[in-house]
Amino acid sequence: AQKITQTQPGMFVQEKEAVTLDCTYDTSDPSYGLFWYKQPSSGEMIFLIYQGSYDQQNATEGRYSLNFQKARKSANLVISASQLGDSAMYFCAMRDVTGGGNKLTFGTGTQLKVEL
Amino acid sequence: DVKVTQSSRYLVKRTGEKVFLECVQDMDHENMFWYRQDPGLGLRLIYFSYDVKMKEKGDIPEGYSVSREKKERFSLILESASTNQTSMYLCASSIPTGVGSTQYFGPGTRLLVL
């Protein structure tokens, strides 16, 4: 069965520093996609970044990058130059063929707090 | 920009009431989803729909039903609300192109059942 594990329930980082949010996954499918979402206190889930299992390079989107280590089944999110507005809940999610290509399996999330 | 809207941000209902949560998307997406979010459990899929009048159960469908009469609208129905259905409900939509298709979410409805 598909599974996503986020082992850090909460993280603190100082403004302008980089932070890594951990995510490991488990699937037996060779084709899958990994996603990161941000959820501010307002509640809306905001899509941040996507990595496909066959992508050769790590995905990047502005200050977000995904450290994809396929052999270790990890897909950590790196946020560079943290800002106060980055304070939010972050979810890692996976979509694979076993789920019919439709279902996203989510981790339990990491609450990030950016401090001055 | 993809826009997914949900009929209410906050809702308070009594045990036994029938509750309708509405979701509308404006991007002509085939797929629509209902999740519930609880602290420490992440998001769990209740139902999804891949076409009008088509639906499939997710991981936790018990106590819920859905309706999709038009492509842009997907409704979640609690036939007889119970206190354990107090939760945050999130709707999402996507195009059906396999594992790389991004799901776009609405703002969520926080439901309290008394």
Interface residues (C-beta under 8 A of the other chain):
Chain A: I4 S31 Y32 G33 F35 Y37 S42 G43 E44 M45 I46 F47 Y50 G52 S53 F91 A93 R95 D96 V97 G100 G101 N102 K103 L104 F106 G107 T108 G109
Chain B: R9 N31 F33 G40 L41 G42 L43 R44 L45 F48 Y50 E56 G58 M88 L90 A92 S94 P96 G98 V99 G100 S101 T102 Q103 Y104 F105 G106 P107 G108 R110
